[in-house]
Amino acid sequence: MKSKSTAIVICFFLGGIGIHKFYLGENLAGLLYLLFCWTFIPSLIAFVEFFLLIFMSDSDFNIKYNKSTIEGYSGGAVSAQDATRALADLKKLYDSGVITAEEYEEKRQKLLKSL
C-alpha cells in the first residue's frame, strides 16, 4: 500500500526525474519525466504535484493510488469509515431504484467482507 507522506517526500526531492510517478504506479508518466528532465518542465510539474499531494485528502489519495474504491472494489482492505460511507451511498442507490436488490446485496456483502 502506497503512503501519501512517502509520495510527498519523493515528489519534493526526486520529482524532477519522475521517481514519484514510478512509486505511484504511473510508469508511463515516470518515463516521460525521465526523458524530458533536461528541459526542467517535469520539475515545474512536479512542484505543482507536490502541493496537490499535500492538499489531497487521505481518502482521495487511497482511492486514486491504492485502488481502494468501492465501485471498482479490488479486494483490498477498506477502512471502516470508508465502508460505512459506501454502505450509506449504496443504500441511497437502492432506495432510489438505480440498482436492483441483487446488486445491492452483492455489493453490501463485498463491503462487509472487506472489513
Buried (B, 14 or more C-beta within 10 A) or exposed (E): EBEBEEBBBBBBEBBBBBBBBBBBEBEEBBEBBBEBBEEEEBBEBBBEBBEEBEEBEEEEBBBBBBBBBBEEBEEEEBBEEBBEBBBEEBEEBBEEEEBEEEEBEEBBEBBEEBE
